[in-house]
Amino acid sequence: MYNQNNMSKLQHQLCELKLEERRVCSDIKHLVSRNKTIDFFQAKQLNSQRCGLKSKIKSVEARIMPNIIA
């Protein structure tokens, strides 16, 4: 029972992280597509958020995958 509850929490966390990653990527696209001067400070923040989210997603996926294979 504990394992099932833990797995559902990890899957929920993974979904939230992927939604956040999608939002950040969308913000980056909107920042670039305006054909105006790019605010490099904001671009740097969005890029660091995206990189941080990718590493969090990989760590959560790593905790989920062994349970699926076993």
Predicted model as a PDB file, atoms N, CA, C, CB and O in Angstrom, pLDDT in the B-factor column:
MODEL        1                                                                  
ATOM      1  N   MET A   1       0.824  -1.189   0.000  1.00 46.00           N  
ATOM      2  CA  MET A   1       0.000   0.000   0.000  1.00 46.00           C  
ATOM      3  C   MET A   1       0.870   1.255   0.000  1.00 46.00           C  
ATOM      4  CB  MET A   1      -0.938  -0.003   1.205  1.00 46.00           C  
ATOM      5  O   MET A   1       0.592   2.208  -0.728  1.00 46.00           O  
ATOM      6  N   TYR A   2       1.906   1.252   0.807  1.00 52.00           N  
ATOM      7  CA  TYR A   2       2.790   2.416   0.879  1.00 52.00           C  
ATOM      8  C   TYR A   2       3.455   2.659  -0.467  1.00 52.00           C  
ATOM      9  CB  TYR A   2       3.856   2.225   1.973  1.00 52.00           C  
ATOM     10  O   TYR A   2       3.581   3.803  -0.903  1.00 52.00           O  
ATOM     11  N   ASN A   3       3.879   1.587  -1.126  1.00 71.00           N  
ATOM     12  CA  ASN A   3       4.557   1.719  -2.408  1.00 71.00           C  
ATOM     13  C   ASN A   3       3.623   2.321  -3.451  1.00 71.00           C  
ATOM     14  CB  ASN A   3       5.076   0.358  -2.881  1.00 71.00           C  
ATOM     15  O   ASN A   3       4.047   3.158  -4.249  1.00 71.00           O  
ATOM     16  N   GLN A   4       2.362   1.906  -3.455  1.00 76.00           N  
ATOM     17  CA  GLN A   4       1.378   2.437  -4.396  1.00 76.00           C  
ATOM     18  C   GLN A   4       1.133   3.917  -4.157  1.00 76.00           C  
ATOM     19  CB  GLN A   4       0.068   1.667  -4.287  1.00 76.00           C  
ATOM     20  O   GLN A   4       1.036   4.692  -5.109  1.00 76.00           O  
ATOM     21  N   ASN A   5       1.031   4.312  -2.907  1.00 84.00           N  
ATOM     22  CA  ASN A   5       0.814   5.710  -2.554  1.00 84.00           C  
ATOM     23  C   ASN A   5       2.021   6.551  -2.959  1.00 84.00           C  
ATOM     24  CB  ASN A   5       0.540   5.852  -1.044  1.00 84.00           C  
ATOM     25  O   ASN A   5       1.866   7.646  -3.498  1.00 84.00           O  
ATOM     26  N   ASN A   6       3.209   6.044  -2.703  1.00 85.00           N  
ATOM     27  CA  ASN A   6       4.437   6.742  -3.068  1.00 85.00           C  
ATOM     28  C   ASN A   6       4.540   6.885  -4.586  1.00 85.00           C  
ATOM     29  CB  ASN A   6       5.666   5.998  -2.516  1.00 85.00           C  
ATOM     30  O   ASN A   6       4.948   7.933  -5.086  1.00 85.00           O  
ATOM     31  N   MET A   7       4.172   5.837  -5.316  1.00 85.00           N  
ATOM     32  CA  MET A   7       4.215   5.884  -6.779  1.00 85.00           C  
ATOM     33  C   MET A   7       3.244   6.929  -7.322  1.00 85.00           C  
ATOM     34  CB  MET A   7       3.890   4.504  -7.369  1.00 85.00           C  
ATOM     35  O   MET A   7       3.582   7.657  -8.255  1.00 85.00           O  
ATOM     36  N   SER A   8       2.068   7.010  -6.762  1.00 89.00           N  
ATOM     37  CA  SER A   8       1.097   7.998  -7.241  1.00 89.00           C  
ATOM     38  C   SER A   8       1.572   9.420  -6.940  1.00 89.00           C  
ATOM     39  CB  SER A   8      -0.281   7.753  -6.598  1.00 89.00           C  
ATOM     40  O   SER A   8       1.334  10.332  -7.732  1.00 89.00           O  
ATOM     41  N   LYS A   9       2.237   9.612  -5.807  1.00 91.00           N  
ATOM     42  CA  LYS A   9       2.792  10.933  -5.497  1.00 91.00           C  
ATOM     43  C   LYS A   9       3.881  11.318  -6.487  1.00 91.00           C  
ATOM     44  CB  LYS A   9       3.350  10.958  -4.070  1.00 91.00           C  
ATOM     45  O   LYS A   9       3.950  12.464  -6.930  1.00 91.00           O  
ATOM     46  N   LEU A  10       4.734  10.354  -6.835  1.00 90.00           N  
ATOM     47  CA  LEU A  10       5.799  10.622  -7.802  1.00 90.00           C  
ATOM     48  C   LEU A  10       5.219  10.937  -9.178  1.00 90.00           C  
ATOM     49  CB  LEU A  10       6.754   9.423  -7.894  1.00 90.00           C  
ATOM     50  O   LEU A  10       5.711  11.834  -9.863  1.00 90.00           O  
ATOM     51  N   GLN A  11       4.190  10.219  -9.587  1.00 91.00           N  
ATOM     52  CA  GLN A  11       3.571  10.477 -10.882  1.00 91.00           C  
ATOM     53  C   GLN A  11       2.903  11.847 -10.903  1.00 91.00           C  
ATOM     54  CB  GLN A  11       2.549   9.385 -11.213  1.00 91.00           C  
ATOM     55  O   GLN A  11       2.963  12.556 -11.908  1.00 91.00           O  
ATOM     56  N   HIS A  12       2.277  12.214  -9.810  1.00 93.00           N  
ATOM     57  CA  HIS A  12       1.654  13.536  -9.701  1.00 93.00           C  
ATOM     58  C   HIS A  12       2.716  14.638  -9.766  1.00 93.00           C  
ATOM     59  CB  HIS A  12       0.846  13.648  -8.387  1.00 93.00           C  
ATOM     60  O   HIS A  12       2.534  15.654 -10.437  1.00 93.00           O  
ATOM     61  N   GLN A  13       3.811  14.423  -9.067  1.00 93.00           N  
ATOM     62  CA  GLN A  13       4.910  15.393  -9.081  1.00 93.00           C  
ATOM     63  C   GLN A  13       5.500  15.512 -10.487  1.00 93.00           C  
ATOM     64  CB  GLN A  13       6.010  14.985  -8.071  1.00 93.00           C  
ATOM     65  O   GLN A  13       5.834  16.612 -10.926  1.00 93.00           O  
ATOM     66  N   LEU A  14       5.629  14.394 -11.191  1.00 93.00           N  
ATOM     67  CA  LEU A  14       6.156  14.402 -12.551  1.00 93.00           C  
ATOM     68  C   LEU A  14       5.240  15.190 -13.485  1.00 93.00           C  
ATOM     69  CB  LEU A  14       6.330  12.967 -13.065  1.00 93.00           C  
ATOM     70  O   LEU A  14       5.718  15.957 -14.321  1.00 93.00           O  
ATOM     71  N   CYS A  15       3.943  15.008 -13.350  1.00 95.00           N  
ATOM     72  CA  CYS A  15       2.989  15.759 -14.179  1.00 95.00           C  
ATOM     73  C   CYS A  15       3.096  17.252 -13.923  1.00 95.00           C  
ATOM     74  CB  CYS A  15       1.557  15.287 -13.912  1.00 95.00           C  
ATOM     75  O   CYS A  15       3.087  18.048 -14.862  1.00 95.00           O  
ATOM     76  N   GLU A  16       3.195  17.635 -12.662  1.00 95.00           N  
ATOM     77  CA  GLU A  16       3.325  19.058 -12.329  1.00 95.00           C  
ATOM     78  C   GLU A  16       4.612  19.644 -12.896  1.00 95.00           C  
ATOM     79  CB  GLU A  16       3.288  19.257 -10.810  1.00 95.00           C  
ATOM     80  O   GLU A  16       4.610  20.761 -13.414  1.00 95.00           O  
ATOM     81  N   LEU A  17       5.708  18.900 -12.803  1.00 95.00           N  
ATOM     82  CA  LEU A  17       6.982  19.379 -13.329  1.00 95.00           C  
ATOM     83  C   LEU A  17       6.933  19.526 -14.849  1.00 95.00           C  
ATOM     84  CB  LEU A  17       8.112  18.428 -12.930  1.00 95.00           C  
ATOM     85  O   LEU A  17       7.463  20.492 -15.398  1.00 95.00           O  
ATOM     86  N   LYS A  18       6.300  18.574 -15.524  1.00 94.00           N  
ATOM     87  CA  LYS A  18       6.213  18.663 -16.979  1.00 94.00           C  
ATOM     88  C   LYS A  18       5.332  19.835 -17.410  1.00 94.00           C  
ATOM     89  CB  LYS A  18       5.668  17.354 -17.559  1.00 94.00           C  
ATOM     90  O   LYS A  18       5.624  20.486 -18.413  1.00 94.00           O  
ATOM     91  N   LEU A  19       4.272  20.110 -16.675  1.00 95.00           N  
ATOM     92  CA  LEU A  19       3.439  21.278 -16.980  1.00 95.00           C  
ATOM     93  C   LEU A  19       4.218  22.575 -16.778  1.00 95.00           C  
ATOM     94  CB  LEU A  19       2.177  21.280 -16.101  1.00 95.00           C  
ATOM     95  O   LEU A  19       4.109  23.508 -17.574  1.00 95.00           O  
ATOM     96  N   GLU A  20       4.990  22.621 -15.724  1.00 95.00           N  
ATOM     97  CA  GLU A  20       5.810  23.808 -15.462  1.00 95.00           C  
ATOM     98  C   GLU A  20       6.869  23.975 -16.552  1.00 95.00           C  
ATOM     99  CB  GLU A  20       6.482  23.710 -14.072  1.00 95.00           C  
ATOM    100  O   GLU A  20       7.142  25.092 -16.992  1.00 95.00           O  
ATOM    101  N   GLU A  21       7.461  22.864 -16.984  1.00 94.00           N  
ATOM    102  CA  GLU A  21       8.448  22.930 -18.063  1.00 94.00           C  
ATOM    103  C   GLU A  21       7.795  23.440 -19.351  1.00 94.00           C  
ATOM    104  CB  GLU A  21       9.092  21.540 -18.299  1.00 94.00           C  
ATOM    105  O   GLU A  21       8.390  24.228 -20.086  1.00 94.00           O  
ATOM    106  N   ARG A  22       6.594  22.995 -19.612  1.00 95.00           N  
ATOM    107  CA  ARG A  22       5.865  23.455 -20.800  1.00 95.00           C  
ATOM    108  C   ARG A  22       5.602  24.957 -20.731  1.00 95.00           C  
ATOM    109  CB  ARG A  22       4.536  22.694 -20.945  1.00 95.00           C  
ATOM    110  O   ARG A  22       5.727  25.659 -21.734  1.00 95.00           O  
ATOM    111  N   ARG A  23       5.236  25.448 -19.547  1.00 94.00           N  
ATOM    112  CA  ARG A  23       4.978  26.872 -19.370  1.00 94.00           C  
ATOM    113  C   ARG A  23       6.244  27.694 -19.599  1.00 94.00           C  
ATOM    114  CB  ARG A  23       4.421  27.139 -17.972  1.00 94.00           C  
ATOM    115  O   ARG A  23       6.205  28.739 -20.248  1.00 94.00           O  
ATOM    116  N   VAL A  24       7.352  27.221 -19.066  1.00 93.00           N  
ATOM    117  CA  VAL A  24       8.621  27.940 -19.225  1.00 93.00           C  
ATOM    118  C   VAL A  24       9.043  27.956 -20.693  1.00 93.00           C  
ATOM    119  CB  VAL A  24       9.726  27.294 -18.357  1.00 93.00           C  
ATOM    120  O   VAL A  24       9.499  28.985 -21.191  1.00 93.00           O  
ATOM    121  N   CYS A  25       8.899  26.833 -21.386  1.00 91.00           N  
ATOM    122  CA  CYS A  25       9.251  26.794 -22.808  1.00 91.00           C  
ATOM    123  C   CYS A  25       8.354  27.724 -23.612  1.00 91.00           C  
ATOM    124  CB  CYS A  25       9.148  25.361 -23.352  1.00 91.00           C  
ATOM    125  O   CYS A  25       8.810  28.369 -24.556  1.00 91.00           O  
ATOM    126  N   SER A  26       7.094  27.794 -23.245  1.00 92.00           N  
ATOM    127  CA  SER A  26       6.177  28.712 -23.915  1.00 92.00           C  
ATOM    128  C   SER A  26       6.582  30.160 -23.664  1.00 92.00           C  
ATOM    129  CB  SER A  26       4.738  28.475 -23.442  1.00 92.00           C  
ATOM    130  O   SER A  26       6.526  30.987 -24.574  1.00 92.00           O  
ATOM    131  N   ASP A  27       6.986  30.470 -22.440  1.00 88.00           N  
ATOM    132  CA  ASP A  27       7.451  31.825 -22.126  1.00 88.00           C  
ATOM    133  C   ASP A  27       8.689  32.178 -22.938  1.00 88.00           C  
ATOM    134  CB  ASP A  27       7.751  31.957 -20.627  1.00 88.00           C  
ATOM    135  O   ASP A  27       8.834  33.312 -23.394  1.00 88.00           O  
ATOM    136  N   ILE A  28       9.579  31.210 -23.118  1.00 85.00           N  
ATOM    137  CA  ILE A  28      10.795  31.446 -23.909  1.00 85.00           C  
ATOM    138  C   ILE A  28      10.418  31.723 -25.358  1.00 85.00           C  
ATOM    139  CB  ILE A  28      11.761  30.230 -23.823  1.00 85.00           C  
ATOM    140  O   ILE A  28      10.961  32.638 -25.976  1.00 85.00           O  
ATOM    141  N   LYS A  29       9.483  30.934 -25.908  1.00 87.00           N  
ATOM    142  CA  LYS A  29       9.060  31.129 -27.292  1.00 87.00           C  
ATOM    143  C   LYS A  29       8.432  32.510 -27.475  1.00 87.00           C  
ATOM    144  CB  LYS A  29       8.066  30.033 -27.710  1.00 87.00           C  
ATOM    145  O   LYS A  29       8.696  33.189 -28.467  1.00 87.00           O  
ATOM    146  N   HIS A  30       7.601  32.921 -26.518  1.00 86.00           N  
ATOM    147  CA  HIS A  30       6.970  34.241 -26.623  1.00 86.00           C  
ATOM    148  C   HIS A  30       7.998  35.364 -26.502  1.00 86.00           C  
ATOM    149  CB  HIS A  30       5.894  34.401 -25.545  1.00 86.00           C  
ATOM    150  O   HIS A  30       7.869  36.400 -27.153  1.00 86.00           O  
ATOM    151  N   LEU A  31       8.994  35.162 -25.688  1.00 82.00           N  
ATOM    152  CA  LEU A  31      10.045  36.167 -25.526  1.00 82.00           C  
ATOM    153  C   LEU A  31      10.813  36.356 -26.828  1.00 82.00           C  
ATOM    154  CB  LEU A  31      11.007  35.766 -24.396  1.00 82.00           C  
ATOM    155  O   LEU A  31      11.162  37.479 -27.191  1.00 82.00           O  
ATOM    156  N   VAL A  32      11.073  35.260 -27.526  1.00 82.00           N  
ATOM    157  CA  VAL A  32      11.856  35.321 -28.755  1.00 82.00           C  
ATOM    158  C   VAL A  32      11.001  35.759 -29.953  1.00 82.00           C  
ATOM    159  CB  VAL A  32      12.492  33.960 -29.036  1.00 82.00           C  
ATOM    160  O   VAL A  32      11.499  36.446 -30.845  1.00 82.00           O  
ATOM    161  N   SER A  33       9.737  35.373 -29.982  1.00 83.00           N  
ATOM    162  CA  SER A  33       8.911  35.607 -31.164  1.00 83.00           C  
ATOM    163  C   SER A  33       8.391  37.035 -31.305  1.00 83.00           C  
ATOM    164  CB  SER A  33       7.759  34.678 -31.143  1.00 83.00           C  
ATOM    165  O   SER A  33       7.803  37.365 -32.335  1.00 83.00           O  
ATOM    166  N   ARG A  34       8.584  37.873 -30.322  1.00 73.00           N  
ATOM    167  CA  ARG A  34       8.056  39.238 -30.391  1.00 73.00           C  
ATOM    168  C   ARG A  34       8.827  40.151 -31.341  1.00 73.00           C  
ATOM    169  CB  ARG A  34       8.059  39.842 -29.022  1.00 73.00           C  
ATOM    170  O   ARG A  34       8.372  41.253 -31.646  1.00 73.00           O  
ATOM    171  N   ASN A  35       9.988  39.701 -31.809  1.00 68.00           N  
ATOM    172  CA  ASN A  35      10.824  40.479 -32.725  1.00 68.00           C  
ATOM    173  C   ASN A  35      11.206  41.833 -32.139  1.00 68.00           C  
ATOM    174  CB  ASN A  35      10.105  40.678 -34.048  1.00 68.00           C  
ATOM    175  O   ASN A  35      11.345  42.815 -32.867  1.00 68.00           O  
ATOM    176  N   LYS A  36      11.369  41.876 -30.859  1.00 71.00           N  
ATOM    177  CA  LYS A  36      11.820  43.081 -30.179  1.00 71.00           C  
ATOM    178  C   LYS A  36      13.147  42.775 -29.497  1.00 71.00           C  
ATOM    179  CB  LYS A  36      10.759  43.585 -29.148  1.00 71.00           C  
ATOM    180  O   LYS A  36      13.643  41.650 -29.560  1.00 71.00           O  
ATOM    181  N   THR A  37      13.703  43.763 -28.861  1.00 75.00           N  
ATOM    182  CA  THR A  37      14.925  43.549 -28.105  1.00 75.00           C  
ATOM    183  C   THR A  37      14.638  42.569 -26.969  1.00 75.00           C  
ATOM    184  CB  THR A  37      15.485  44.893 -27.556  1.00 75.00           C  
ATOM    185  O   THR A  37      13.685  42.736 -26.208  1.00 75.00           O  
ATOM    186  N   ILE A  38      15.470  41.562 -26.874  1.00 77.00           N  
ATOM    187  CA  ILE A  38      15.263  40.523 -25.870  1.00 77.00           C  
ATOM    188  C   ILE A  38      15.842  40.983 -24.544  1.00 77.00           C  
ATOM    189  CB  ILE A  38      15.905  39.184 -26.312  1.00 77.00           C  
ATOM    190  O   ILE A  38      16.961  41.493 -24.478  1.00 77.00           O  
ATOM    191  N   ASP A  39      15.069  40.797 -23.501  1.00 79.00           N  
ATOM    192  CA  ASP A  39      15.534  41.068 -22.148  1.00 79.00           C  
ATOM    193  C   ASP A  39      16.389  39.865 -21.725  1.00 79.00           C  
ATOM    194  CB  ASP A  39      14.322  41.313 -21.148  1.00 79.00           C  
ATOM    195  O   ASP A  39      15.865  38.814 -21.356  1.00 79.00           O  
ATOM    196  N   PHE A  40      17.710  40.044 -21.786  1.00 85.00           N  
ATOM    197  CA  PHE A  40      18.604  38.918 -21.542  1.00 85.00           C  
ATOM    198  C   PHE A  40      18.562  38.440 -20.097  1.00 85.00           C  
ATOM    199  CB  PHE A  40      20.014  39.295 -21.908  1.00 85.00           C  
ATOM    200  O   PHE A  40      18.811  37.263 -19.837  1.00 85.00           O  
ATOM    201  N   PHE A  41      18.256  39.317 -19.158  1.00 88.00           N  
ATOM    202  CA  PHE A  41      18.135  38.878 -17.766  1.00 88.00           C  
ATOM    203  C   PHE A  41      16.963  37.919 -17.633  1.00 88.00           C  
ATOM    204  CB  PHE A  41      17.956  40.088 -16.815  1.00 88.00           C  
ATOM    205  O   PHE A  41      17.073  36.880 -16.983  1.00 88.00           O  
ATOM    206  N   GLN A  42      15.831  38.273 -18.255  1.00 85.00           N  
ATOM    207  CA  GLN A  42      14.657  37.398 -18.207  1.00 85.00           C  
ATOM    208  C   GLN A  42      14.936  36.095 -18.960  1.00 85.00           C  
ATOM    209  CB  GLN A  42      13.420  38.113 -18.806  1.00 85.00           C  
ATOM    210  O   GLN A  42      14.534  35.019 -18.516  1.00 85.00           O  
ATOM    211  N   ALA A  43      15.618  36.193 -20.091  1.00 85.00           N  
ATOM    212  CA  ALA A  43      15.954  34.984 -20.850  1.00 85.00           C  
ATOM    213  C   ALA A  43      16.860  34.065 -20.037  1.00 85.00           C  
ATOM    214  CB  ALA A  43      16.634  35.353 -22.179  1.00 85.00           C  
ATOM    215  O   ALA A  43      16.699  32.845 -20.059  1.00 85.00           O  
ATOM    216  N   LYS A  44      17.806  34.653 -19.324  1.00 91.00           N  
ATOM    217  CA  LYS A  44      18.709  33.854 -18.489  1.00 91.00           C  
ATOM    218  C   LYS A  44      17.941  33.165 -17.365  1.00 91.00           C  
ATOM    219  CB  LYS A  44      19.824  34.737 -17.902  1.00 91.00           C  
ATOM    220  O   LYS A  44      18.193  32.001 -17.057  1.00 91.00           O  
ATOM    221  N   GLN A  45      16.994  33.896 -16.750  1.00 92.00           N  
ATOM    222  CA  GLN A  45      16.184  33.299 -15.682  1.00 92.00           C  
ATOM    223  C   GLN A  45      15.344  32.141 -16.216  1.00 92.00           C  
ATOM    224  CB  GLN A  45      15.273  34.361 -15.040  1.00 92.00           C  
ATOM    225  O   GLN A  45      15.273  31.079 -15.599  1.00 92.00           O  
ATOM    226  N   LEU A  46      14.704  32.357 -17.375  1.00 90.00           N  
ATOM    227  CA  LEU A  46      13.878  31.298 -17.949  1.00 90.00           C  
ATOM    228  C   LEU A  46      14.713  30.084 -18.323  1.00 90.00           C  
ATOM    229  CB  LEU A  46      13.132  31.814 -19.173  1.00 90.00           C  
ATOM    230  O   LEU A  46      14.281  28.946 -18.141  1.00 90.00           O  
ATOM    231  N   ASN A  47      15.900  30.324 -18.841  1.00 91.00           N  
ATOM    232  CA  ASN A  47      16.779  29.204 -19.207  1.00 91.00           C  
ATOM    233  C   ASN A  47      17.222  28.431 -17.971  1.00 91.00           C  
ATOM    234  CB  ASN A  47      18.010  29.713 -19.976  1.00 91.00           C  
ATOM    235  O   ASN A  47      17.262  27.200 -17.990  1.00 91.00           O  
ATOM    236  N   SER A  48      17.548  29.134 -16.913  1.00 94.00           N  
ATOM    237  CA  SER A  48      17.958  28.426 -15.693  1.00 94.00           C  
ATOM    238  C   SER A  48      16.783  27.666 -15.089  1.00 94.00           C  
ATOM    239  CB  SER A  48      18.535  29.415 -14.662  1.00 94.00           C  
ATOM    240  O   SER A  48      16.969  26.580 -14.541  1.00 94.00           O  
ATOM    241  N   GLN A  49      15.570  28.225 -15.182  1.00 94.00           N  
ATOM    242  CA  GLN A  49      14.384  27.501 -14.715  1.00 94.00           C  
ATOM    243  C   GLN A  49      14.183  26.231 -15.530  1.00 94.00           C  
ATOM    244  CB  GLN A  49      13.128  28.395 -14.801  1.00 94.00           C  
ATOM    245  O   GLN A  49      13.887  25.168 -14.984  1.00 94.00           O  
ATOM    246  N   ARG A  50      14.349  26.355 -16.844  1.00 94.00           N  
ATOM    247  CA  ARG A  50      14.156  25.197 -17.720  1.00 94.00           C  
ATOM    248  C   ARG A  50      15.171  24.110 -17.412  1.00 94.00           C  
ATOM    249  CB  ARG A  50      14.260  25.611 -19.189  1.00 94.00           C  
ATOM    250  O   ARG A  50      14.817  22.933 -17.345  1.00 94.00           O  
ATOM    251  N   CYS A  51      16.416  24.487 -17.227  1.00 95.00           N  
ATOM    252  CA  CYS A  51      17.460  23.503 -16.907  1.00 95.00           C  
ATOM    253  C   CYS A  51      17.210  22.851 -15.552  1.00 95.00           C  
ATOM    254  CB  CYS A  51      18.845  24.167 -16.917  1.00 95.00           C  
ATOM    255  O   CYS A  51      17.401  21.645 -15.392  1.00 95.00           O  
ATOM    256  N   GLY A  52      16.784  23.644 -14.587  1.00 95.00           N  
ATOM    257  CA  GLY A  52      16.469  23.102 -13.266  1.00 95.00           C  
ATOM    258  C   GLY A  52      15.306  22.131 -13.319  1.00 95.00           C  
ATOM    259  O   GLY A  52      15.329  21.085 -12.670  1.00 95.00           O  
ATOM    260  N   LEU A  53      14.286  22.479 -14.097  1.00 95.00           N  
ATOM    261  CA  LEU A  53      13.133  21.590 -14.230  1.00 95.00           C  
ATOM    262  C   LEU A  53      13.511  20.285 -14.920  1.00 95.00           C  
ATOM    263  CB  LEU A  53      12.018  22.282 -15.005  1.00 95.00           C  
ATOM    264  O   LEU A  53      13.028  19.218 -14.543  1.00 95.00           O  
ATOM    265  N   LYS A  54      14.371  20.369 -15.926  1.00 95.00           N  
ATOM    266  CA  LYS A  54      14.802  19.149 -16.622  1.00 95.00           C  
ATOM    267  C   LYS A  54      15.527  18.203 -15.673  1.00 95.00           C  
ATOM    268  CB  LYS A  54      15.715  19.501 -17.808  1.00 95.00           C  
ATOM    269  O   LYS A  54      15.323  16.990 -15.725  1.00 95.00           O  
ATOM    270  N   SER A  55      16.369  18.754 -14.809  1.00 95.00           N  
ATOM    271  CA  SER A  55      17.087  17.885 -13.873  1.00 95.00           C  
ATOM    272  C   SER A  55      16.134  17.293 -12.839  1.00 95.00           C  
ATOM    273  CB  SER A  55      18.212  18.665 -13.169  1.00 95.00           C  
ATOM    274  O   SER A  55      16.296  16.139 -12.442  1.00 95.00           O  
ATOM    275  N   LYS A  56      15.140  18.069 -12.397  1.00 94.00           N  
ATOM    276  CA  LYS A  56      14.153  17.536 -11.457  1.00 94.00           C  
ATOM    277  C   LYS A  56      13.323  16.439 -12.110  1.00 94.00           C  
ATOM    278  CB  LYS A  56      13.237  18.656 -10.942  1.00 94.00           C  
ATOM    279  O   LYS A  56      13.031  15.417 -11.489  1.00 94.00           O  
ATOM    280  N   ILE A  57      12.946  16.658 -13.367  1.00 94.00           N  
ATOM    281  CA  ILE A  57      12.159  15.652 -14.081  1.00 94.00           C  
ATOM    282  C   ILE A  57      12.957  14.360 -14.222  1.00 94.00           C  
ATOM    283  CB  ILE A  57      11.734  16.175 -15.470  1.00 94.00           C  
ATOM    284  O   ILE A  57      12.411  13.274 -14.029  1.00 94.00           O  
ATOM    285  N   LYS A  58      14.223  14.463 -14.552  1.00 94.00           N  
ATOM    286  CA  LYS A  58      15.054  13.261 -14.685  1.00 94.00           C  
ATOM    287  C   LYS A  58      15.168  12.516 -13.367  1.00 94.00           C  
ATOM    288  CB  LYS A  58      16.447  13.628 -15.192  1.00 94.00           C  
ATOM    289  O   LYS A  58      15.147  11.285 -13.349  1.00 94.00           O  
ATOM    290  N   SER A  59      15.289  13.247 -12.259  1.00 93.00           N  
ATOM    291  CA  SER A  59      15.416  12.569 -10.971  1.00 93.00           C  
ATOM    292  C   SER A  59      14.115  11.877 -10.582  1.00 93.00           C  
ATOM    293  CB  SER A  59      15.826  13.564  -9.884  1.00 93.00           C  
ATOM    294  O   SER A  59      14.143  10.777 -10.029  1.00 93.00           O  
ATOM    295  N   VAL A  60      12.974  12.507 -10.865  1.00 92.00           N  
ATOM    296  CA  VAL A  60      11.692  11.866 -10.552  1.00 92.00           C  
ATOM    297  C   VAL A  60      11.469  10.657 -11.452  1.00 92.00           C  
ATOM    298  CB  VAL A  60      10.527  12.869 -10.707  1.00 92.00           C  
ATOM    299  O   VAL A  60      11.012   9.613 -10.988  1.00 92.00           O  
ATOM    300  N   GLU A  61      11.791  10.794 -12.736  1.00 90.00           N  
ATOM    301  CA  GLU A  61      11.646   9.660 -13.650  1.00 90.00           C  
ATOM    302  C   GLU A  61      12.551   8.501 -13.243  1.00 90.00           C  
ATOM    303  CB  GLU A  61      11.960  10.090 -15.085  1.00 90.00           C  
ATOM    304  O   GLU A  61      12.174   7.338 -13.387  1.00 90.00           O  
ATOM    305  N   ALA A  62      13.725   8.810 -12.742  1.00 89.00           N  
ATOM    306  CA  ALA A  62      14.638   7.759 -12.296  1.00 89.00           C  
ATOM    307  C   ALA A  62      14.068   7.008 -11.099  1.00 89.00           C  
ATOM    308  CB  ALA A  62      16.002   8.353 -11.942  1.00 89.00           C  
ATOM    309  O   ALA A  62      14.309   5.811 -10.944  1.00 89.00           O  
ATOM    310  N   ARG A  63      13.315   7.705 -10.252  1.00 87.00           N  
ATOM    311  CA  ARG A  63      12.698   7.028  -9.102  1.00 87.00           C  
ATOM    312  C   ARG A  63      11.481   6.224  -9.521  1.00 87.00           C  
ATOM    313  CB  ARG A  63      12.300   8.045  -8.031  1.00 87.00           C  
ATOM    314  O   ARG A  63      11.124   5.263  -8.840  1.00 87.00           O  
ATOM    315  N   ILE A  64      10.832   6.585 -10.620  1.00 84.00           N  
ATOM    316  CA  ILE A  64       9.636   5.868 -11.076  1.00 84.00           C  
ATOM    317  C   ILE A  64      10.020   4.646 -11.911  1.00 84.00           C  
ATOM    318  CB  ILE A  64       8.724   6.807 -11.896  1.00 84.00           C  
ATOM    319  O   ILE A  64       9.453   3.570 -11.718  1.00 84.00           O  
ATOM    320  N   MET A  65      10.962   4.790 -12.826  1.00 79.00           N  
ATOM    321  CA  MET A  65      11.283   3.743 -13.782  1.00 79.00           C  
ATOM    322  C   MET A  65      11.684   2.399 -13.169  1.00 79.00           C  
ATOM    323  CB  MET A  65      12.372   4.213 -14.651  1.00 79.00           C  
ATOM    324  O   MET A  65      11.222   1.368 -13.659  1.00 79.00           O  
ATOM    325  N   PRO A  66      12.511   2.352 -12.132  1.00 71.00           N  
ATOM    326  CA  PRO A  66      12.851   1.023 -11.570  1.00 71.00           C  
ATOM    327  C   PRO A  66      11.626   0.274 -11.070  1.00 71.00           C  
ATOM    328  CB  PRO A  66      13.849   1.172 -10.424  1.00 71.00           C  
ATOM    329  O   PRO A  66      11.597  -0.956 -11.121  1.00 71.00           O  
ATOM    330  N   ASN A  67      10.627   0.980 -10.595  1.00 59.00           N  
ATOM    331  CA  ASN A  67       9.415   0.333 -10.118  1.00 59.00           C  
ATOM    332  C   ASN A  67       8.593  -0.225 -11.264  1.00 59.00           C  
ATOM    333  CB  ASN A  67       8.584   1.305  -9.311  1.00 59.00           C  
ATOM    334  O   ASN A  67       7.919  -1.241 -11.099  1.00 59.00           O  
ATOM    335  N   ILE A  68       8.635   0.414 -12.413  1.00 58.00           N  
ATOM    336  CA  ILE A  68       7.892  -0.076 -13.549  1.00 58.00           C  
ATOM    337  C   ILE A  68       8.559  -1.318 -14.121  1.00 58.00           C  
ATOM    338  CB  ILE A  68       7.768   1.006 -14.612  1.00 58.00           C  
ATOM    339  O   ILE A  68       7.876  -2.270 -14.499  1.00 58.00           O  
ATOM    340  N   ILE A  69       9.886  -1.316 -14.188  1.00 57.00           N  
ATOM    341  CA  ILE A  69      10.608  -2.442 -14.752  1.00 57.00           C  
ATOM    342  C   ILE A  69      10.485  -3.683 -13.847  1.00 57.00           C  
ATOM    343  CB  ILE A  69      12.087  -2.071 -14.957  1.00 57.00           C  
ATOM    344  O   ILE A  69      10.334  -4.802 -14.338  1.00 57.00           O  
ATOM    345  N   ALA A  70      10.551  -3.476 -12.546  1.00 51.00           N  
ATOM    346  CA  ALA A  70      10.479  -4.585 -11.601  1.00 51.00           C  
ATOM    347  C   ALA A  70       9.063  -5.067 -11.513  1.00 51.00           C  
ATOM    348  CB  ALA A  70      10.996  -4.178 -10.216  1.00 51.00           C  
ATOM    349  O   ALA A  70       8.775  -6.004 -10.767  1.00 51.00           O  
TER     350      ALA A  70                                                      
ENDMDL                                                                          
END                                                                             
